[in-house]
């Protein structure tokens, strides 16, 4: 894979993404990470990989099926060749992950936590498991008897299956599939014995009771091996003009069930006849990614591995901090009217967002609430606050993005609920996803309407706010909020392109505005003035933005970048990108902030944004990048970037070989996520 990276101007985004996911796998292997957290990182690695195959692998496969090389889209690699490289890379990483899992399980045994196989169950444990099987598993079990003449029913790609082969007494084979539903607990915790915590996987529980499941069949031998399929998850919207947009999305989500498989994972110990039968039934061929694996699949379930009361094997919980000067007891509007405030989740509590909306819902002076929603929590206080506001007679306008990938159905459900309660919904802009994170309210003060609002780098989601790092700016700045209000006007009148004096918006202005900011740094460098950029984002895939950064590097502008995920830029190439250094931080929390800092001759321009520097964020989405005008907040954002940059414990260097080497040095250990919390706590205590 290294040759493809060095020989080209850009790193292929799919291969870069696989390297990012390998960084997640490194966390599972890291002996300094608590043991149960390491298991959960294995789950995150597996969950990420599932989504990668549903979306990115499926996209490359579509390019290949269309008979196109796709080299210009794929960083100089032919689609057919890229599919092979991906499969080989995943097989290598999967092999590594199985070794890591085996090692973790051995270490868990030293902590008196044991994974039981079905053939190691004692008599007392058997009685408990028999009762558990009969009461909780058997009634919900879906078992499919396979027949050579009948078409295989649709298999779910959010479930794994035990492929059962019964060797009948007449020497024929009878095949069956047992669905391991995500609605069942994957890990069954047995009663404690002699301080031992015993856990059995649901898969092994099913193996233990195969005779009970198939007792109507006369077989001489029965075996069960796990398989898993992943399907193309792209939405294909039909052109029926009689259907609403919400109906089209809903229908398309349902059609995912009939999508073509793109990956097939199987237990490598499965017998060849069973494997051949299944692949023929599933129409798996050589263009699909066929990956031999271990005994257990759907390892994303390890994300929910039970804590077993062992807090010593988990990360210490942090107590979310208050934002200095911003009380959850007083009026948020009164505080924001005097100055801007910055919330940095999860170090700060997310409660300020909910408090803002609750106050707006109850305040008789508040007339209008406008907000964008991309992903909501399963039980959302944000949604209930908006419904509360509508019931109190406020005009509530919600731009709901129902094409948020894999959350489409959840967003449709919330949209229908809000509509019933009188909330006015806008379903984005045709051809564009609304990915901006913003809210503006209008409050009657005297004879005028005054605006208050917040702009964020992340979703208004109470669940992810506990594990994603994101900035949210609370402001009453009339200039910024006037621009934000224009974006909501654009949602309603799409043909009118507004001009903005302060914020930067996609799809109309982001690229050119950032070009201007970069050009200013280049010009300052040429004039002998200070020049640098400090950029933090989730992913960098836009070749145009990369070329602009190369241009700045060649002019001598120092560029420090923290890019968590995909990075198609090749740093450190002499004469091209030798002034660019890129690190990726993977740790306890998911780094999700987008922060852009430009030296501007030592008078820094600082922006928070919903947009990564990806083609989709710049050209195909509605995004908002917000300038920071408050000097204290500006300083805080620069400080938090510098804290990330100093990380020498969880930061990895992204270099020409993309080999994920840790950014280690002789300085004292500096773990940025812990230091960011300490920094904010010290500010609060000062």
BELHU-V653725 format. One record per residue. N is the residue number from 0. PHI is phi in radians with two decimals (* if undefined). OMEGA is omega in radians with two decimals (none if undefined). Layout:
BEGIN
N;PHI;OMEGA, N;PHI;OMEGA
END
This chain:
BEGIN
0;*;-3.09, 1;-0.97;-3.11, 2;-1.03;-3.13, 3;-1.16;-3.12, 4;-1.38;-3.06, 5;-1.28;-3.01, 6;-1.33;-3.07, 7;-2.05;-3.13, 8;-1.23;-3.11, 9;-2.22;3.01, 10;-1.49;3.09, 11;-1.04;-3.01, 12;-1.15;3.14, 13;-1.16;-3.14, 14;-1.24;3.06, 15;-1.12;3.11, 16;-1.11;3.12, 17;-1.08;3.08, 18;-1.21;3.04, 19;-1.05;-3.11, 20;-1.15;3.06, 21;-1.18;3.06, 22;-1.14;3.05, 23;-1.12;3.11, 24;-1.11;3.08, 25;-1.04;3.11, 26;-1.14;3.10, 27;-1.15;-3.12, 28;-1.55;-3.00, 29;-1.29;-3.10, 30;-1.16;3.13, 31;-1.44;3.12, 32;-1.51;3.12, 33;-0.95;-2.95, 34;-1.00;-3.10, 35;-1.19;3.07, 36;-1.12;3.11, 37;-1.14;3.05, 38;-1.04;-3.12, 39;-1.20;3.05, 40;-1.12;3.03, 41;-1.05;3.10, 42;-1.12;3.12, 43;-1.11;3.10, 44;-0.98;-3.10, 45;-1.21;3.12, 46;-1.09;3.08, 47;-1.01;-3.09, 48;-1.14;3.09, 49;-1.01;-3.11, 50;-1.17;3.10, 51;-1.04;-3.13, 52;-1.21;3.13, 53;-1.11;-3.00, 54;-1.94;-2.98, 55;-1.29;3.11, 56;-1.06;3.14, 57;-1.07;3.13, 58;-1.15;3.12, 59;-1.12;3.13, 60;-1.14;3.09, 61;-1.10;3.10, 62;-1.06;-3.13, 63;-1.15;3.13, 64;-1.09;-3.13, 65;-1.33;3.11, 66;1.36;-3.12, 67;-1.78;3.06, 68;-1.33;3.11, 69;1.25;-3.04, 70;-1.08;-3.11, 71;-1.19;3.12, 72;-1.48;-2.94, 73;-1.96;3.05, 74;1.21;3.05, 75;1.61;3.14, 76;-1.94;3.07, 77;-1.13;-3.12, 78;-1.00;-3.09, 79;-1.10;-3.14, 80;-1.22;-3.13, 81;-1.10;3.11, 82;-1.03;3.11, 83;-1.16;-3.12, 84;-1.10;3.14, 85;-1.05;-3.11, 86;-1.03;-3.13, 87;-1.12;3.12, 88;-1.15;-3.13, 89;-1.14;3.11, 90;-1.03;3.13, 91;-1.10;-3.13, 92;-1.19;3.12, 93;-1.12;3.09, 94;-1.05;3.11, 95;-1.09;-3.10, 96;-1.14;3.11, 97;-1.14;3.09, 98;-1.15;3.12, 99;-1.10;3.13, 100;-1.06;3.14, 101;-1.08;-3.14, 102;-1.16;3.13, 103;-1.08;-3.12, 104;-1.11;3.09, 105;-1.15;3.12, 106;-1.21;3.09, 107;-1.12;3.11, 108;-1.07;3.10, 109;-1.20;3.06, 110;-1.77;3.12, 111;1.14;3.04, 112;-2.06;-3.01, 113;-2.16;2.97, 114;-1.61;-3.13, 115;-1.54;2.92, 116;-1.51;-3.07, 117;-1.13;-3.12, 118;-1.58;-3.13, 119;-2.04;-3.06, 120;-1.48;3.12, 121;-1.41;-3.12, 122;-1.10;-3.12, 123;-1.17;3.11, 124;-1.19;3.13, 125;-1.06;3.14, 126;-1.11;3.12, 127;-1.10;-3.09, 128;-1.22;3.10, 129;-1.09;3.13, 130;-1.12;3.14, 131;-1.08;-3.14, 132;-1.08;-3.07, 133;-1.19;-3.05, 134;-1.53;-2.97, 135;-1.97;-3.03, 136;-1.80;-3.05, 137;-0.95;-3.12, 138;-1.13;-3.07, 139;-1.77;-3.01, 140;-1.30;3.02, 141;-1.93;-3.12, 142;-2.12;-3.06, 143;-1.94;3.08, 144;-1.50;-3.06, 145;-1.65;-3.14, 146;-2.27;-3.11, 147;-1.06;-3.08, 148;-1.55;-3.05, 149;-1.70;3.10, 150;-1.21;3.12, 151;-1.21;3.10, 152;-1.16;-3.13, 153;-1.05;3.06, 154;-1.67;3.14, 155;-1.47;3.09, 156;-1.68;2.97, 157;-1.79;3.08, 158;-2.17;2.95, 159;-1.92;-3.08, 160;-2.33;2.93, 161;-1.58;3.09, 162;-1.53;-3.04, 163;-1.83;3.05, 164;-2.08;3.06, 165;-1.79;3.06, 166;-1.51;-3.01, 167;-1.34;-3.11, 168;-1.16;3.09, 169;-1.56;3.06, 170;1.26;2.98, 171;-1.61;3.11, 172;-1.96;3.01, 173;-2.03;-3.10, 174;-1.78;3.09, 175;-2.66;3.05, 176;-2.18;3.02, 177;-1.92;-3.13, 178;-1.39;3.04, 179;-1.73;-3.01, 180;-1.27;3.10, 181;-1.24;3.13, 182;-1.44;3.09, 183;-1.69;3.05, 184;-1.16;-3.12, 185;-1.35;-3.08, 186;-2.02;-3.14, 187;-1.79;-3.13, 188;-1.58;-3.13, 189;-1.51;3.06, 190;-0.98;-3.09, 191;-1.13;3.09, 192;-2.32;3.11, 193;0.90;3.13, 194;1.16;3.12, 195;-1.66;2.99, 196;-1.66;3.11, 197;-1.84;3.14, 198;-2.21;3.04, 199;-2.08;3.10, 200;-1.27;3.08, 201;-0.95;3.13, 202;-1.01;-3.11, 203;-1.30;3.03, 204;-1.07;3.12, 205;-1.15;3.09, 206;-1.08;-3.12, 207;-1.09;-3.05, 208;-2.00;3.08, 209;-1.01;-3.12, 210;-1.11;3.11, 211;-1.24;-3.10, 212;-1.24;-3.02, 213;-1.99;-3.04, 214;-1.22;3.13, 215;-1.50;-3.12, 216;-1.73;3.10, 217;-1.76;-3.11, 218;-2.19;3.11, 219;-1.69;-3.12, 220;-2.65;3.11, 221;-2.38;3.10, 222;-2.31;3.14, 223;-2.47;3.12, 224;-2.30;-3.06, 225;-1.49;2.99, 226;-2.32;3.12, 227;-2.69;3.06, 228;-2.08;3.04, 229;-2.20;-3.07, 230;-1.95;3.03, 231;-1.03;-3.06, 232;-1.86;3.11, 233;-1.13;3.09, 234;-1.52;3.05, 235;-1.93;-3.09, 236;-1.48;3.13, 237;-1.40;-3.03, 238;-1.81;-3.12, 239;-1.15;-3.08, 240;-1.26;-3.12, 241;-1.42;-3.12, 242;-1.65;3.02, 243;-1.31;3.12, 244;-1.05;-3.14, 245;-1.11;3.10, 246;-1.11;-3.13, 247;-1.09;3.12, 248;-1.09;-3.12, 249;-1.06;3.12, 250;-1.12;-3.11, 251;-1.19;3.08, 252;-1.07;3.11, 253;-1.12;-3.11, 254;-1.22;3.06, 255;-1.01;-3.13, 256;-1.07;-3.12, 257;-1.67;-3.06, 258;-1.17;-3.14, 259;-1.27;3.05, 260;-1.22;3.10, 261;-2.11;3.12, 262;-2.52;3.09, 263;-2.33;3.13, 264;-1.96;-3.10, 265;-2.47;3.04, 266;-1.17;-3.03, 267;-1.15;3.10, 268;-1.59;-3.13, 269;-1.12;-3.14, 270;-1.28;-2.99, 271;-1.08;-3.10, 272;-1.16;3.11, 273;-1.14;-3.13, 274;-1.07;-3.14, 275;-1.08;3.14, 276;-1.03;-3.09, 277;-1.17;-3.11, 278;-1.15;3.08, 279;-1.17;-3.14, 280;-1.11;-3.07, 281;-1.57;-3.10, 282;0.99;3.08, 283;-1.45;3.09, 284;-2.30;-3.01, 285;-1.22;3.10, 286;-1.43;3.08, 287;-1.56;3.11, 288;-1.48;-3.08, 289;-1.89;-2.95, 290;-2.19;3.02, 291;-1.24;-3.09, 292;-2.31;-3.10, 293;-1.61;-3.05, 294;-1.25;-3.06, 295;-2.09;3.01, 296;-2.07;-3.03, 297;0.89;-3.12, 298;-1.23;3.02, 299;-1.06;3.13, 300;-1.09;3.10, 301;-1.10;3.05, 302;-1.04;-3.12, 303;-1.84;-3.13, 304;-1.05;-3.06, 305;-1.12;-3.10, 306;-1.35;3.09, 307;1.01;-3.13, 308;1.28;-3.08, 309;-1.69;3.13, 310;-1.13;3.11, 311;-1.23;3.13, 312;-1.82;3.11, 313;-2.16;2.99, 314;-1.07;2.99, 315;-1.10;3.10, 316;-1.32;3.06, 317;-1.70;3.06, 318;-1.58;-3.10, 319;-0.99;-3.06, 320;-1.54;2.94, 321;-1.41;2.99, 322;-1.43;-3.07, 323;-1.00;3.09, 324;1.56;-3.09, 325;-2.00;-3.05, 326;-1.59;3.04, 327;-1.48;-3.11, 328;-1.72;3.14, 329;-1.54;3.13, 330;-1.39;3.08, 331;-1.20;-3.12, 332;-1.09;3.13, 333;-1.08;-3.13, 334;-1.18;-3.09, 335;-1.18;3.12, 336;-1.05;-3.08, 337;-1.58;-3.12, 338;-2.84;3.07, 339;-1.39;3.07, 340;-2.33;3.13, 341;-2.06;3.01, 342;-1.77;-3.13, 343;-2.10;-3.14, 344;-1.35;0.01, 345;-1.55;-3.13, 346;-1.15;2.99, 347;-1.66;3.09, 348;-1.21;3.10, 349;-1.32;-3.03, 350;-1.03;-3.13, 351;-1.12;3.12, 352;-1.11;-3.14, 353;-1.15;3.12, 354;-1.03;3.12, 355;-1.00;-3.09, 356;-1.25;3.09, 357;-1.10;3.13, 358;-1.10;3.12, 359;-1.11;-3.11, 360;-1.17;-3.04, 361;-1.70;-3.02, 362;-1.19;-3.13, 363;-1.06;-3.10, 364;-1.39;3.13, 365;-1.35;-3.08, 366;-1.81;-3.03, 367;-2.41;3.00, 368;-2.22;3.08, 369;-2.18;-3.08, 370;-2.61;3.01, 371;-1.78;3.13, 372;-2.28;3.12, 373;-1.94;3.07, 374;-2.38;3.11, 375;-1.85;3.02, 376;-1.16;-3.12, 377;-1.03;2.98, 378;-2.00;-2.93, 379;-1.86;3.01, 380;-1.24;3.07, 381;-1.07;-3.14, 382;-1.10;-3.11, 383;-1.16;3.09, 384;-1.15;3.14, 385;-1.18;3.09, 386;-1.13;3.09, 387;-1.00;-3.14, 388;-1.10;3.13, 389;-1.10;3.12, 390;-1.15;3.11, 391;-1.57;3.02, 392;1.52;3.08, 393;-1.31;2.98, 394;-1.47;-3.09, 395;-1.94;-3.14, 396;-2.02;-3.12, 397;-2.07;2.97, 398;-1.54;-3.05, 399;-1.81;3.12, 400;-1.57;-3.09, 401;-1.53;3.03, 402;-1.79;3.06, 403;-1.13;-2.93, 404;-0.98;3.13, 405;1.24;3.03, 406;-1.98;-3.06, 407;-1.01;-3.06, 408;-1.15;3.12, 409;-1.09;-3.14, 410;-1.19;3.08, 411;-1.08;3.14, 412;-1.06;3.11, 413;-1.15;-3.13, 414;-1.06;-3.14, 415;-1.11;3.13, 416;-1.13;-3.14, 417;-1.13;3.13, 418;-1.04;3.14, 419;-1.08;-3.07, 420;-1.66;3.04, 421;1.66;3.07, 422;-1.38;3.10, 423;-1.47;-3.08, 424;-1.83;3.00, 425;-2.10;-3.12, 426;-1.68;3.00, 427;1.14;-3.07, 428;-2.22;-3.10, 429;-0.98;3.10, 430;1.47;-3.12, 431;-2.28;2.95, 432;-1.54;3.06, 433;-1.63;-3.05, 434;-1.95;3.13, 435;-1.18;-3.09, 436;-2.15;-3.01, 437;-2.72;3.09, 438;-2.57;3.05, 439;-2.42;3.05, 440;-2.08;3.07, 441;-2.04;-3.05, 442;-2.14;-3.12, 443;-1.37;3.12, 444;-2.26;-3.01, 445;1.20;3.13, 446;-1.75;-3.08, 447;-2.06;2.99, 448;-1.72;3.10, 449;-1.87;-3.12, 450;-1.74;2.99, 451;-2.30;3.13, 452;-3.01;3.02, 453;-2.52;3.13, 454;-2.26;-3.01, 455;-2.33;3.02, 456;-1.63;-3.06, 457;-2.41;-3.05, 458;-1.28;3.09, 459;-1.54;-2.93, 460;-2.40;-3.06, 461;-1.09;-3.10, 462;-1.26;-3.10, 463;-1.23;3.13, 464;-1.13;3.10, 465;-1.49;-3.06, 466;-2.28;3.09, 467;-1.82;3.01, 468;-1.48;3.14, 469;-2.63;3.05, 470;-1.72;2.97, 471;-2.33;3.11, 472;-1.68;3.00, 473;-1.69;-3.03, 474;-2.62;2.94, 475;-2.06;3.14, 476;-1.11;-3.01, 477;-1.13;-3.11, 478;-1.23;3.12, 479;-1.14;-3.06, 480;-1.24;3.03, 481;-1.10;3.08, 482;-1.13;3.13, 483;-1.04;3.12, 484;-1.09;3.10, 485;-1.12;3.11, 486;-1.11;3.09, 487;-1.13;3.05, 488;-1.10;3.11, 489;-1.09;3.10, 490;-1.02;-3.07, 491;-1.54;3.13, 492;-2.24;-2.97, 493;-1.18;-3.05, 494;-1.33;-3.11, 495;-1.69;3.13, 496;-1.69;-3.07, 497;-1.50;3.00, 498;-1.79;-3.09, 499;-2.11;-3.10, 500;-1.57;-3.00, 501;-2.23;-3.11, 502;-1.34;3.06, 503;-1.97;-3.08, 504;-2.15;2.91, 505;-1.72;0.13, 506;-1.63;-2.93, 507;-1.56;-2.93, 508;-2.27;-2.95, 509;-1.02;-3.07, 510;-1.04;-3.07, 511;-1.13;-3.13, 512;-1.16;3.10, 513;-1.20;3.01, 514;-0.98;-3.13, 515;-1.09;3.13, 516;-1.14;3.11, 517;-1.20;3.12, 518;-1.04;3.12, 519;-1.13;3.09, 520;-1.15;3.10, 521;-1.07;-3.13, 522;-1.10;3.12, 523;-1.07;3.12, 524;-1.12;3.13, 525;-1.10;-3.14, 526;-1.56;3.10, 527;1.39;3.13, 528;-1.59;3.07, 529;-1.05;-3.13, 530;-2.66;3.05, 531;-2.84;2.99, 532;-2.38;3.03, 533;-2.17;-2.97, 534;-2.19;3.12, 535;-2.26;-3.10, 536;-2.72;3.09, 537;-1.43;-3.07, 538;-2.62;3.09, 539;-2.29;-3.11, 540;-2.23;-3.08, 541;-1.25;3.14, 542;-1.07;3.14, 543;-1.16;3.10, 544;-1.18;3.11, 545;-1.10;3.11, 546;-1.03;3.14, 547;-1.17;3.09, 548;-1.19;3.05, 549;-1.04;3.14, 550;-1.05;3.14, 551;-1.16;3.11, 552;-1.07;-3.14, 553;-1.16;3.08, 554;-1.45;3.09, 555;1.72;3.13, 556;-1.32;3.12, 557;-1.36;-3.09, 558;-2.20;3.05, 559;-1.83;-3.06, 560;-2.27;2.97, 561;-1.93;-3.10, 562;-2.16;-3.06, 563;-1.17;-2.94, 564;-1.84;-3.08, 565;-1.27;3.03, 566;-2.40;-3.13, 567;-1.49;3.08, 568;-1.37;3.10, 569;-1.77;-3.10, 570;-1.42;2.97, 571;1.30;3.11, 572;-1.52;-3.06, 573;-1.02;3.11, 574;1.39;-3.13, 575;-2.12;-3.03, 576;-2.41;-3.07, 577;-1.25;3.06, 578;-1.73;3.14, 579;-1.95;3.04, 580;-2.13;-3.10, 581;-2.20;3.00, 582;-2.18;3.06, 583;-2.22;3.13, 584;-1.98;3.03, 585;-2.13;-3.06, 586;-2.64;-3.07, 587;-0.97;3.14, 588;-1.82;3.10, 589;-1.46;3.12, 590;-1.19;-3.00, 591;-2.27;-3.09, 592;-1.23;2.97, 593;-2.03;-3.04, 594;-2.40;-3.08, 595;-2.20;-3.08, 596;-2.13;3.13, 597;-2.10;-3.03, 598;-0.97;3.11, 599;0.91;3.11, 600;0.99;3.12, 601;1.12;2.96, 602;-2.16;-2.86, 603;-0.96;2.93, 604;-1.74;-3.02, 605;-2.19;-3.11, 606;-2.36;2.87, 607;-1.87;-2.98, 608;-2.62;2.95, 609;-1.54;-2.96, 610;-1.85;2.85, 611;-1.38;3.07, 612;-1.61;3.07, 613;-2.01;-3.13, 614;-0.96;-3.09, 615;-1.13;-3.12, 616;-1.24;-3.08, 617;-1.53;-3.00, 618;-1.95;-2.94, 619;-2.07;-3.12, 620;-2.40;2.96, 621;-1.60;-3.10, 622;-2.21;3.08, 623;-2.27;3.02, 624;-1.94;-2.99, 625;-1.96;3.08, 626;-1.29;3.07, 627;-1.85;-3.11, 628;-1.81;3.14, 629;-1.31;-3.03, 630;-1.11;-3.13, 631;-1.15;3.11, 632;-1.21;3.08, 633;-0.99;3.14, 634;-1.10;3.14, 635;-1.11;3.14, 636;-1.17;3.10, 637;-1.11;3.11, 638;-1.08;-3.10, 639;-1.21;3.03, 640;-1.12;-3.10, 641;-1.08;3.07, 642;-1.09;3.08, 643;-1.04;-3.04, 644;-1.17;-3.10, 645;-1.43;-3.10, 646;-0.97;3.07, 647;-2.18;-3.10, 648;-2.15;-3.13, 649;-2.04;3.11, 650;-1.42;3.03, 651;-1.98;3.06, 652;-1.43;2.99, 653;-1.71;-3.12, 654;-2.12;-3.04, 655;-0.99;-3.09, 656;-1.61;-3.14, 657;0.87;-3.01, 658;-1.73;2.99, 659;1.01;3.08, 660;-1.28;3.13, 661;-1.18;3.11, 662;-1.49;-3.09, 663;-1.72;3.09, 664;-2.62;-3.06, 665;-1.45;-3.13, 666;-1.32;3.10, 667;-1.00;-3.11, 668;-0.98;-3.11, 669;-2.32;-3.10, 670;-1.86;-2.87, 671;-1.06;-3.10, 672;-1.17;3.08, 673;-1.25;-3.12, 674;-1.21;3.10, 675;-1.11;3.10, 676;-1.09;-3.13, 677;-1.10;3.12, 678;-1.04;-3.12, 679;-1.23;3.11, 680;-1.15;3.12, 681;-1.10;3.11, 682;-1.12;-3.13, 683;-1.19;-3.10, 684;-1.36;-3.04, 685;-1.12;none
END
